[in-house]
């Protein structure tokens, strides 16, 4: 009997956390966990590089922070190679390794700071947890080919539409992408495939037209990708691919987080403003002393009830 009471108390005391994980994509326009080989281009928002900034052409000046107003536009945990850097709008650069930049243009009076204590670990851990958490969400929308386009379609009543997207099935067709989000306010697209190649896909109706869905509320979660070649595709919405070496893409409209990146691209705001990934449920069990106190209290209550029972 006592064992049954204790077991019941354990079950009654179990609860699940409904909190959410942090997501650095709402702060940074571009996150590269390891090395960034940035040939040319610009990033409108904040950039975080966990490894080295290794451009291959020092004649090109890389622009950072054109949509910011002060603050820090570029953080490099490792070394800065022989590259020209332009800090826009009075923004700052922080680096943790060696600075071998060919030149740094500080438009608006920004500063350059050295901080050897910089680390990418906390951000990386958050991104690893987030990609797993988004992938745990059950799809409530459908993906299929309609009128020679890949259609993402949602007709439910939830605020967030979740799609499972098989990259091997749909990207090889080189069809453009269309979205019918219904009443959804947020979009999560879980993309399967380890080695992914885009072609010339363009995001069309629903993704990118005069009345397009809010890009800051879309996230493409490449939860298992190891390599991604975005080809000439234009991406709208955030890209989360923390295990992938990434190249290509004509431009990215939204936050991007990858393992490594190589290419000459433009990274545009808005940063991600969609739903944060839910934490996996956690079970908490009271310690033995708490269970004993609860059990004694119930036994005392039961004894008292028997004492007060009418004859």
C-alpha positions as CSV (number, residue, x, y, z in Angstrom):
1,X,0.0,0.0,0.0
2,X,2.8,2.4,1.0
3,X,4.6,1.7,-2.3
4,X,1.4,2.5,-4.2
5,X,1.0,5.8,-2.4
6,X,4.6,6.7,-3.1
7,X,4.3,5.8,-6.8
8,X,1.1,7.9,-7.1
9,X,2.8,10.9,-5.5
10,X,5.7,10.7,-7.9
11,X,3.3,10.7,-10.9
12,X,1.3,13.5,-9.4
13,X,4.5,15.6,-8.8
14,X,5.8,15.2,-12.4
15,X,5.4,18.3,-14.6
16,X,6.6,19.4,-18.0
17,X,8.4,22.6,-18.8
18,X,6.7,24.9,-21.4
19,X,9.5,27.4,-21.7
20,X,11.4,28.0,-24.9
21,X,15.0,28.0,-26.0
22,X,17.0,31.1,-26.8
23,X,17.7,31.7,-30.5
24,X,20.5,34.0,-31.6
25,X,18.9,34.4,-35.0
26,X,16.8,37.2,-33.6
27,X,20.0,39.2,-32.9
28,X,22.3,38.3,-35.8
29,X,21.8,38.6,-39.5
30,X,24.7,36.2,-40.2
31,X,26.2,33.5,-37.9
32,X,29.1,31.3,-39.1
33,X,30.1,28.9,-36.3
34,X,33.5,28.1,-37.9
35,X,35.3,29.9,-40.9
36,X,33.7,32.4,-43.2
37,X,35.4,32.8,-46.6
38,X,33.6,35.9,-47.8
39,X,34.6,36.8,-51.3
40,X,32.6,40.0,-51.6
41,X,29.2,41.4,-50.5
42,X,27.6,42.9,-47.5
43,X,25.6,42.1,-44.4
44,X,23.0,44.6,-43.4
45,X,22.7,43.5,-39.8
46,X,25.1,42.0,-37.2
47,X,27.6,39.3,-38.1
48,X,29.2,36.7,-35.8
49,X,32.1,34.5,-37.0
50,X,33.1,31.7,-34.6
51,X,36.3,30.9,-36.5
52,X,38.4,33.0,-39.0
53,X,37.3,35.6,-41.5
54,X,39.2,34.4,-44.6
55,X,38.4,36.4,-47.8
56,X,40.3,35.3,-50.9
57,X,40.4,38.8,-52.5
58,X,41.8,41.7,-50.5
59,X,40.7,44.1,-53.3
60,X,37.1,43.7,-52.3
61,X,35.7,45.6,-49.3
62,X,33.2,43.7,-47.2
63,X,30.4,45.9,-45.8
64,X,28.8,45.3,-42.4
65,X,26.0,47.0,-40.6
66,X,24.3,49.1,-43.2
67,X,20.9,48.8,-41.5
68,X,22.3,49.4,-38.0
69,X,22.8,52.6,-36.1
70,X,25.8,52.3,-33.8
71,X,26.6,49.2,-31.8
72,X,28.7,46.3,-33.0
73,X,28.2,45.0,-36.6
74,X,31.0,42.4,-36.8
75,X,32.4,40.0,-34.2
76,X,35.2,37.6,-35.2
77,X,36.2,35.1,-32.5
78,X,39.3,34.0,-34.5
79,X,41.6,35.8,-37.0
80,X,40.9,38.4,-39.6
81,X,42.7,37.8,-42.9
82,X,43.9,40.2,-45.6
83,X,40.6,41.8,-46.4
84,X,39.1,45.2,-46.7
85,X,36.3,45.8,-44.2
86,X,33.8,48.7,-44.1
87,X,32.0,49.3,-40.9
88,X,28.8,51.2,-41.7
89,X,26.9,53.8,-39.6
90,X,29.4,54.2,-36.8
91,X,29.3,50.5,-35.9
92,X,32.2,48.6,-34.3
93,X,34.4,45.5,-34.9
94,X,35.4,43.1,-32.1
95,X,37.9,40.3,-32.8
96,X,39.6,37.7,-30.6
97,X,42.6,36.5,-32.7
98,X,44.9,38.4,-34.9
99,X,43.9,41.3,-37.1
100,X,45.5,41.3,-40.6
101,X,42.9,43.3,-42.4
102,X,44.2,45.2,-45.4
103,X,42.1,48.2,-44.4
104,X,39.1,49.0,-42.2
105,X,36.9,51.9,-43.3
106,X,34.9,53.3,-40.3
107,X,32.0,55.1,-41.8
108,X,30.5,57.2,-39.1
109,X,33.3,56.8,-36.5
110,X,33.1,53.2,-35.4
111,X,35.8,51.5,-33.3
112,X,37.9,48.3,-33.4
113,X,38.3,46.3,-30.2
114,X,40.3,43.3,-29.2
115,X,38.8,40.7,-26.8
116,X,40.7,37.4,-26.5
117,X,38.0,36.0,-24.2
118,X,35.5,35.7,-27.0
119,X,33.8,32.3,-27.5
120,X,31.2,30.8,-29.9
121,X,30.3,27.9,-27.6
122,X,27.1,29.3,-26.0
123,X,25.7,30.4,-29.4
124,X,26.6,27.1,-31.0
125,X,24.9,25.1,-28.2
126,X,21.7,27.2,-28.6
127,X,21.6,26.6,-32.4
128,X,22.2,22.9,-32.0
129,X,19.3,22.6,-29.5
130,X,17.1,24.8,-31.7
131,X,17.5,22.8,-34.9
132,X,16.6,19.6,-33.0
133,X,13.7,21.2,-31.3
134,X,12.1,22.6,-34.5
135,X,12.5,19.2,-36.1
136,X,10.5,17.6,-33.3
137,X,7.4,19.6,-34.4
138,X,4.8,17.6,-36.2
139,X,3.9,18.8,-39.7
140,X,0.4,20.3,-40.0
141,X,0.8,21.6,-43.6
142,X,1.3,19.8,-46.9
143,X,3.9,20.1,-49.7
144,X,3.3,19.0,-53.2
145,X,3.6,19.9,-56.9
146,X,0.7,22.0,-58.2
147,X,0.7,23.8,-61.6
148,X,4.4,23.2,-62.1
149,X,5.3,24.8,-58.8
150,X,6.2,23.3,-55.4
151,X,3.3,24.4,-53.2
152,X,3.5,24.8,-49.4
153,X,-0.2,24.8,-48.3
154,X,-1.7,25.3,-44.9
155,X,-5.4,25.4,-44.0
156,X,-5.5,24.9,-40.3
157,X,-6.3,27.2,-37.4
158,X,-2.9,27.2,-35.5
159,X,-0.7,30.3,-35.5
160,X,2.3,28.3,-36.8
161,X,2.3,26.2,-39.9
162,X,4.9,23.4,-39.9
163,X,6.0,21.7,-43.2
164,X,8.3,18.7,-43.8
165,X,10.2,19.3,-47.0
166,X,12.1,16.5,-48.7
167,X,15.0,18.2,-50.5
168,X,15.8,15.2,-52.7
169,X,12.2,14.9,-53.9
170,X,11.5,18.5,-54.7
171,X,14.8,20.4,-55.4
172,X,15.9,18.1,-58.2
173,X,12.8,19.2,-60.1
174,X,14.1,22.8,-60.3
175,X,10.5,24.0,-59.7
176,X,9.8,27.4,-58.2
177,X,8.4,27.6,-54.7
178,X,4.9,28.9,-53.8
179,X,3.3,29.4,-50.4
180,X,-0.4,29.4,-49.3
181,X,-0.1,30.0,-45.6
182,X,-3.8,30.4,-44.9
183,X,-4.3,32.0,-41.5
184,X,-0.9,31.1,-40.2
185,X,1.3,33.8,-38.8
186,X,4.5,31.8,-38.6
187,X,6.2,29.2,-40.9
188,X,8.6,26.4,-39.9
189,X,10.0,24.3,-42.8
190,X,12.0,21.3,-41.7
191,X,14.2,20.3,-44.6
192,X,15.5,16.7,-44.8
193,X,18.7,15.7,-46.7
194,X,22.4,15.6,-45.8
195,X,23.9,16.9,-49.1
196,X,21.5,19.4,-50.6
197,X,21.7,21.3,-54.0
198,X,19.4,24.0,-55.0
199,X,19.1,25.0,-58.7
200,X,17.5,28.2,-59.9
201,X,14.5,28.1,-57.6
202,X,12.7,31.3,-56.9
203,X,10.3,32.0,-54.1
204,X,7.1,33.2,-55.8
205,X,3.5,33.9,-54.8
206,X,3.1,33.9,-51.1
207,X,6.8,33.9,-50.4
208,X,7.8,36.9,-52.5
209,X,5.4,39.3,-54.2
210,X,3.6,42.6,-53.4
211,X,1.6,40.9,-50.6
212,X,4.2,38.4,-49.5
213,X,4.3,36.6,-46.1
214,X,6.3,38.4,-43.4
215,X,9.9,37.0,-44.1
216,X,10.9,37.5,-40.4
217,X,8.3,34.8,-39.5
218,X,9.7,32.1,-41.8
219,X,12.5,29.7,-40.8
220,X,14.1,27.0,-43.0
221,X,15.5,24.3,-40.6
222,X,18.1,22.1,-42.3
223,X,18.3,19.9,-39.3
224,X,20.6,17.2,-40.8
225,X,22.4,18.9,-43.7
226,X,26.2,18.5,-43.9
227,X,26.6,20.4,-47.2
228,X,24.3,22.9,-48.9
229,X,24.8,24.5,-52.3
230,X,22.2,27.2,-52.7
231,X,23.0,27.6,-56.4
232,X,21.3,30.7,-57.7
233,X,18.4,30.4,-55.4
234,X,17.1,33.5,-53.5
235,X,16.2,32.6,-50.0
236,X,13.5,34.4,-48.1
237,X,13.2,33.7,-44.3
238,X,15.8,32.6,-41.8
239,X,18.1,29.7,-42.6
240,X,19.2,27.4,-39.7
241,X,21.9,24.9,-40.8
242,X,24.4,24.6,-37.9
243,X,26.0,21.4,-39.2
244,X,26.4,22.4,-42.8
245,X,29.2,23.8,-45.0
246,X,27.3,26.2,-47.2
247,X,28.0,27.9,-50.5
248,X,26.0,29.7,-53.2
249,X,22.8,31.6,-53.2
250,X,22.0,34.8,-55.1
251,X,20.9,36.5,-51.8
252,X,19.5,35.8,-48.4
253,X,16.6,37.9,-47.1
254,X,16.6,36.9,-43.4
255,X,18.9,35.6,-40.7
256,X,21.4,32.8,-41.6
257,X,23.2,30.4,-39.2
258,X,25.6,27.8,-40.7
259,X,28.7,25.9,-39.8
260,X,30.9,27.4,-42.6
261,X,30.2,29.7,-45.5
262,X,32.0,30.4,-48.8
263,X,30.8,32.8,-51.4
264,X,29.9,36.3,-52.6
265,X,26.5,37.0,-51.2
266,X,24.3,39.7,-49.8
267,X,22.6,39.1,-46.4
268,X,19.6,41.3,-45.9
269,X,17.4,42.0,-42.9
270,X,14.9,41.4,-41.4
271,X,16.3,39.2,-38.6
272,X,14.2,36.3,-37.4
273,X,11.1,37.3,-35.4
274,X,9.2,34.0,-35.6
275,X,8.4,31.5,-32.8
276,X,11.3,30.5,-30.6
277,X,11.9,26.7,-30.5
278,X,10.2,24.9,-27.6
279,X,12.4,23.2,-25.0
280,X,12.1,19.4,-24.9
281,X,9.8,18.4,-22.1
282,X,11.7,17.8,-18.8
283,X,10.5,15.7,-16.0
284,X,11.1,16.8,-12.4
285,X,10.7,14.4,-9.5
286,X,10.7,15.5,-5.9
287,X,13.6,14.3,-3.8
288,X,12.9,11.4,-1.3
289,X,12.6,13.6,1.7
290,X,9.9,15.6,0.1
291,X,8.0,12.5,-0.9
292,X,8.1,11.2,2.7
293,X,6.7,14.5,4.1
294,X,3.9,14.4,1.5
295,X,3.1,10.7,2.4
296,X,3.1,11.4,6.1
297,X,0.7,14.3,5.5
298,X,-1.7,12.1,3.5
299,X,-1.5,9.4,6.1
300,X,-2.3,11.9,8.9
301,X,-5.2,13.3,6.9
302,X,-6.6,9.8,6.4
303,X,-6.2,9.0,10.1
304,X,-8.0,12.2,11.0
305,X,-10.9,11.4,8.6
306,X,-11.3,8.0,10.3
307,X,-11.4,9.6,13.7
308,X,-14.1,12.1,12.7
309,X,-16.2,9.4,10.9
310,X,-19.6,9.1,12.7
311,X,-20.3,5.9,14.5
